[in-house]
Amino acid sequence: MAAIKRVRVYLANPDSGAQTPAYSREALEAIFEASYDGIYITDGDAVTMMVNKSYESVSGLRREDMLGQSMRDLVNRHVISQSGTLLALERREPVTIEQIFKTGKRAIITSTPIFNEDDQIVMVVTNVRDVTELHSLQKELEKSRERNQQYYTELELLRRRMNSVTRVIAEDPAMKAVLRVADKVAELDVPVLLEGETGCGKQELAQYIVSKSRRRKGKFIEVNCSAYSEEMLEQELFGIDAKADPAGGRVGLFELADGGTVLLREVSELPGGIQMRLVRLMQTHLVSRVGGSAPHTVDVRLLASTCADLKKLVAERKFREDLYYLLNVLPIQVLPLRQRREDIIPLAEEFCIQINKKYHRRKRFSHMALLALKGYSWPGNLRELRNVVESAMILCSDDIIDPQDLAIYTGLKPARESAASLAEPVDLRRMLEDMELKYIHNAYQKHGNVRDAARSLGMDPSTYVRKRKKLEGRDAGVTA
């Protein structure tokens, strides 16, 4: 028989007359001490008799300070927060409670009363199971479920948005040419670089490309590269390995978008370290989580957008040349609004429809207001146009929005006019009629016929002819 290690048993009142065989006593001592769970034993009066080392580890208490002590005194002195032993003595049945010790550890405690032949409790045996790690894992699992639900909700919204082809307004010939290029690249599973000024519609064009691609039913995730610190962006894109994260790791957006598309907005803001990792991803289709070494294969199409001159940044060594050429396979230059003036009025009317639905209104622009919108230079592009349309629709008290209701109206008359000249009496009606006549003449010069000129101004030919006749005969006193 193999030798059993002798373990000292701490007894408050050892019975020196007990005739227990040595090997049996040693075996019981070894089992008592080897238990993974803490064990705490009192007599029928709740006086501590035995404590094993696992209980010491969980509770942070020393058995020497507890042996021979009444459980009631230990509770009164706040050595122990609550006692399963006392509850078991009171109820005369097994009791299970949850307890938090001063070590910060959380335990499930089961106290079981032991009865003699006279139905008296002679002993209470308490089993203490450390569930700290289990509790932490449960909390992290709940957090993970919440995070996954959030991702699921966001992706469902994006998927529903991409199920139908995204509408891009392109009435201007120059923008129609851009859209024809977008139609071609949508069919090809290659990177696309969208370049253009801030607010010119790069994001909308990216959505249009995805909606017409073979990945339109897959995930579509947009990431603003300028909105994160380098560390946060790396974790967001590539994820965190479980070994490097106490929370159990996190899936990165590239893995999450597997089979779909990722749009990197403001790609010029990518830090150098992440640029290098992106080059590897595009060349090998492998992605490694932060803090991990095992790469994962991902199938992701990359779109990128920027308002910066990437070629200039490459020359200044602020952007990796290899990444630039990997992204620049099919570049598309998205035009600013001032270079696609035929789109201004259709866009304004589309925004008007959307905002009417949003605020439950029935407002519309007067013909002169639309001409005023078309005559503005729009340095803020589509974003500024939408803001001007929305503010006019909110602030205008009538259902018809006139030029003076537009936030840009003061800019329609050349801004170089001095405050003194603006203080003079102004014939506003005359000013607006002059502007209208100018657009009527310009439209005819551009198109060479009444029908196309009228259509470019959003009116039918008969209205065009009538307005031109009226305004041209104004100074001669002729009325139409």
SULPEMO-V69759 format. One record per residue. RES is the residue in one small letter. SS is DSSP state (~ for helix, > for strand, _ for the rest). OMEGA is omega as a letter, one per 30 degrees, with the letter a starting at -180 (NA if undefined). D_FIRST is the distance of its C-alpha to the first C-alpha in Angstrom with 2 decimals. Layout:
[[RES SS OMEGA D_FIRST] [RES SS OMEGA D_FIRST]]
This chain:
[[m _ a 0.00] [a _ a 3.77] [a _ l 6.40] [i _ a 8.84] [k _ l 12.39] [r _ l 14.60] [v _ l 17.70] [r _ l 20.85] [v _ a 22.25] [y _ l 26.04] [l _ l 27.45] [a _ a 31.19] [n _ a 31.10] [p _ l 27.70] [d _ a 27.54] [s _ a 26.68] [g _ a 26.80] [a _ a 23.96] [q _ l 21.43] [t _ l 18.40] [p _ a 14.96] [a ~ a 13.67] [y ~ l 10.37] [s ~ l 12.61] [r ~ l 15.28] [e ~ l 13.37] [a ~ l 12.14] [l ~ l 15.80] [e ~ a 17.12] [a ~ l 15.30] [i ~ a 16.62] [f ~ a 19.96] [e ~ a 20.41] [a ~ a 19.21] [s _ l 21.78] [y _ l 24.60] [d _ l 27.01] [g > l 28.24] [i > a 27.44] [y > a 29.91] [i > l 29.73] [t > l 32.68] [d > a 33.56] [g _ l 36.40] [d _ l 38.97] [a _ l 37.77] [v > a 36.44] [t > l 33.62] [m > a 30.27] [m > l 27.65] [v > l 28.01] [n _ a 25.50] [k ~ l 26.26] [s ~ l 27.23] [y ~ l 29.98] [e ~ a 31.19] [s ~ a 31.45] [v ~ a 33.41] [s ~ a 35.65] [g _ a 36.27] [l _ l 35.90] [r _ a 33.92] [r ~ l 31.70] [e ~ a 33.10] [d ~ a 36.50] [m _ a 35.41] [l _ a 33.14] [g _ a 35.35] [q _ l 38.11] [s > l 39.84] [m ~ l 39.74] [r ~ l 43.47] [d ~ a 44.20] [l ~ l 42.19] [v ~ a 44.27] [n ~ a 47.50] [r _ l 46.87] [h _ l 46.14] [v _ l 42.72] [i _ a 41.61] [s _ l 44.20] [q _ a 43.25] [s _ l 40.55] [g ~ l 38.83] [t ~ a 37.55] [l ~ l 41.15] [l ~ l 42.17] [a ~ l 39.34] [l ~ a 40.39] [e ~ a 44.00] [r ~ a 43.57] [r _ l 40.73] [e _ l 39.14] [p _ a 36.91] [v > l 38.82] [t > l 38.49] [i > l 40.54] [e > a 40.92] [q > l 40.80] [i > a 41.82] [f _ a 40.47] [k _ l 42.34] [t _ a 40.21] [g _ a 42.05] [k _ a 38.95] [r > a 39.38] [a > l 36.78] [i > a 36.51] [i > l 35.47] [t > l 34.45] [s > a 34.47] [t > l 33.31] [p > l 34.35] [i > a 32.11] [f > l 34.21] [n _ a 33.83] [e _ a 35.41] [d _ l 38.76] [d _ l 38.73] [q _ l 38.44] [i > a 36.51] [v > a 33.89] [m > l 32.08] [v > a 32.75] [v > a 29.99] [t > l 31.43] [n > a 29.95] [v > a 31.68] [r > l 31.85] [d > a 33.51] [v _ a 36.19] [t ~ a 38.33] [e ~ l 37.89] [l ~ l 38.32] [h ~ l 41.48] [s ~ l 42.83] [l ~ l 42.24] [q ~ l 44.04] [k ~ l 46.98] [e ~ l 47.17] [l ~ l 47.07] [e ~ l 49.97] [k ~ a 51.85] [s ~ l 51.24] [r ~ l 52.56] [e ~ a 55.61] [r ~ l 56.22] [n ~ l 55.91] [q ~ l 58.27] [q ~ l 60.72] [y ~ a 60.58] [y ~ a 61.01] [t ~ a 64.01] [e ~ a 65.63] [l ~ l 65.12] [e ~ l 66.50] [l ~ l 69.59] [l ~ a 70.02] [r ~ l 69.48] [r ~ l 72.07] [r ~ a 74.44] [m ~ a 74.04] [n ~ l 74.39] [s _ a 78.16] [v _ l 80.06] [t _ a 80.64] [r _ l 84.38] [v _ a 85.90] [i _ a 89.57] [a _ l 91.53] [e _ l 95.30] [d _ a 96.27] [p ~ a 96.77] [a ~ l 94.70] [m ~ l 91.73] [k ~ l 92.15] [a ~ l 91.70] [v ~ a 88.45] [l ~ l 87.21] [r ~ l 88.05] [v ~ l 85.79] [a ~ l 83.03] [d ~ a 83.39] [k ~ a 82.89] [v ~ l 79.87] [a ~ a 78.20] [e _ a 77.81] [l _ a 76.15] [d _ a 72.48] [v _ l 73.12] [p _ l 73.10] [v > l 76.22] [l > l 77.55] [l > a 79.85] [e > l 82.13] [g _ a 84.67] [e _ l 85.72] [t _ l 83.79] [g _ a 84.30] [c _ l 86.02] [g _ a 83.68] [k ~ a 80.98] [q ~ l 78.25] [e ~ l 80.32] [l ~ l 81.05] [a ~ l 77.34] [q ~ l 76.69] [y ~ a 79.55] [i ~ a 78.08] [v ~ a 74.67] [s ~ l 76.32] [k _ a 78.02] [s _ l 75.09] [r _ l 72.59] [r _ a 69.98] [r _ l 71.97] [k _ l 69.32] [g _ a 66.54] [k _ l 65.61] [f > a 68.23] [i > l 67.12] [e > l 69.47] [v > l 68.32] [n > a 70.67] [c ~ a 69.59] [s ~ a 71.61] [a ~ a 69.90] [y _ l 66.54] [s _ a 65.29] [e ~ a 63.87] [e ~ a 60.24] [m ~ a 60.79] [l ~ l 62.75] [e ~ l 60.09] [q ~ a 57.41] [e ~ a 59.81] [l ~ a 60.68] [f ~ a 57.41] [g > l 54.78] [i > l 51.75] [d _ a 48.35] [a ~ a 45.41] [k ~ a 43.80] [a ~ a 46.92] [d _ l 47.53] [p _ a 45.50] [a _ l 47.26] [g _ l 45.62] [g _ a 48.44] [r > l 51.84] [v > l 53.78] [g _ a 56.90] [l ~ l 60.32] [f ~ l 60.52] [e ~ a 57.39] [l ~ a 58.68] [a _ a 62.01] [d _ a 60.54] [g _ a 63.18] [g _ a 65.81] [t > l 67.95] [v > l 67.65] [l > l 70.80] [l > l 70.52] [r > a 73.38] [e _ a 74.80] [v ~ l 72.89] [s ~ a 74.77] [e ~ l 72.63] [l _ l 69.38] [p _ a 67.73] [g ~ a 67.33] [g ~ l 63.54] [i ~ l 63.71] [q ~ a 66.61] [m ~ l 64.43] [r ~ l 61.65] [l ~ l 64.33] [v ~ l 65.65] [r ~ l 62.22] [l ~ a 61.95] [m ~ a 65.40] [q ~ a 64.82] [t ~ a 61.31] [h _ l 60.85] [l > l 57.50] [v > l 56.56] [s _ l 53.67] [r _ l 52.71] [v > a 52.96] [g _ l 49.72] [g _ a 48.46] [s _ a 48.67] [a _ a 48.35] [p _ l 51.95] [h > l 53.07] [t > l 55.98] [v _ l 58.73] [d _ a 62.03] [v _ l 64.47] [r > a 68.21] [l > l 69.43] [l > l 72.70] [a > l 73.83] [s > a 76.74] [t > l 78.44] [c _ l 81.68] [a _ l 81.35] [d _ a 82.76] [l ~ a 79.59] [k ~ l 81.56] [k ~ l 82.86] [l ~ l 79.36] [v ~ l 78.17] [a ~ l 81.06] [e _ l 80.09] [r _ l 76.44] [k _ l 75.33] [f _ a 74.08] [r _ a 72.23] [e ~ a 74.60] [d ~ l 72.03] [l ~ l 71.16] [y ~ a 74.88] [y ~ l 75.57] [l ~ a 72.52] [l ~ a 73.77] [n _ l 77.43] [v _ l 77.38] [l > a 79.65] [p > l 81.23] [i > l 83.33] [q > l 85.77] [v _ a 86.06] [l _ l 89.59] [p _ a 90.51] [l ~ a 92.56] [r ~ l 95.81] [q ~ l 95.61] [r _ a 95.20] [r _ l 97.86] [e ~ l 98.36] [d ~ a 94.86] [i ~ a 95.60] [i ~ l 97.46] [p ~ l 95.07] [l ~ l 92.11] [a ~ l 93.84] [e ~ l 94.60] [e ~ l 91.02] [f ~ l 89.73] [c ~ l 92.37] [i ~ a 91.04] [q ~ a 87.44] [i ~ l 88.42] [n ~ l 90.67] [k ~ a 87.69] [k ~ a 85.54] [y ~ l 88.07] [h _ l 89.80] [r _ l 93.12] [r _ a 95.98] [k _ l 97.29] [r > a 98.79] [f > l 100.49] [s _ l 104.23] [h ~ a 105.61] [m ~ l 106.51] [a ~ l 103.05] [l ~ l 101.56] [l ~ l 104.06] [a ~ l 103.12] [l ~ a 99.46] [k ~ a 100.38] [g ~ a 102.50] [y _ a 99.76] [s _ l 97.80] [w _ l 94.30] [p _ l 92.48] [g _ l 89.40] [n ~ a 89.60] [l ~ a 88.11] [r ~ l 86.20] [e ~ l 89.42] [l ~ l 91.32] [r ~ a 88.89] [n ~ l 88.95] [v ~ l 92.76] [v ~ a 92.94] [e ~ a 90.48] [s ~ l 92.15] [a ~ a 95.57] [m ~ l 94.43] [i ~ a 92.94] [l ~ a 95.85] [c _ a 98.79] [s _ l 100.32] [d _ l 102.09] [d _ l 100.77] [i > a 102.62] [i > a 101.29] [d _ a 104.06] [p ~ a 103.92] [q ~ l 104.28] [d ~ a 101.04] [l _ l 99.04] [a _ a 97.21] [i _ a 98.59] [y ~ a 102.19] [t ~ l 103.27] [g ~ a 102.20] [l _ l 104.45] [k _ a 107.53] [p _ a 107.07] [a _ a 105.11] [r _ l 107.51] [e _ a 110.08] [s _ l 110.56] [a ~ a 109.99] [a ~ a 113.80] [s ~ l 114.54] [l ~ a 111.96] [a ~ l 113.69] [e _ l 116.89] [p _ a 117.62] [v _ l 115.81] [d _ a 116.92] [l ~ a 113.44] [r ~ l 114.79] [r ~ a 116.82] [m ~ a 113.83] [l ~ l 111.66] [e ~ l 114.49] [d ~ a 114.93] [m ~ a 111.28] [e ~ l 111.41] [l ~ l 114.48] [k ~ l 112.84] [y ~ l 109.87] [i ~ l 112.24] [h ~ a 114.21] [n ~ a 111.11] [a ~ a 109.62] [y ~ l 112.82] [q ~ a 113.08] [k ~ a 109.52] [h ~ l 109.70] [g _ l 113.43] [n _ a 113.78] [v ~ a 113.77] [r ~ a 111.04] [d ~ l 108.33] [a ~ l 109.46] [a ~ a 109.22] [r ~ a 105.78] [s ~ l 104.46] [l _ l 105.58] [g _ l 104.08] [m _ l 107.41] [d _ a 109.51] [p ~ a 112.59] [s ~ l 115.14] [t ~ l 113.59] [y ~ a 113.50] [v ~ a 117.21] [r ~ a 118.21] [k ~ a 116.36] [r ~ l 117.75] [k ~ a 121.27] [k ~ a 120.98] [l ~ l 119.56] [e ~ l 121.93] [g _ a 124.91] [r _ a 123.79] [d _ l 125.89] [a _ l 128.93] [g _ a 128.64] [v _ l 127.81] [t _ a 125.48] [a _ NA 123.63]]
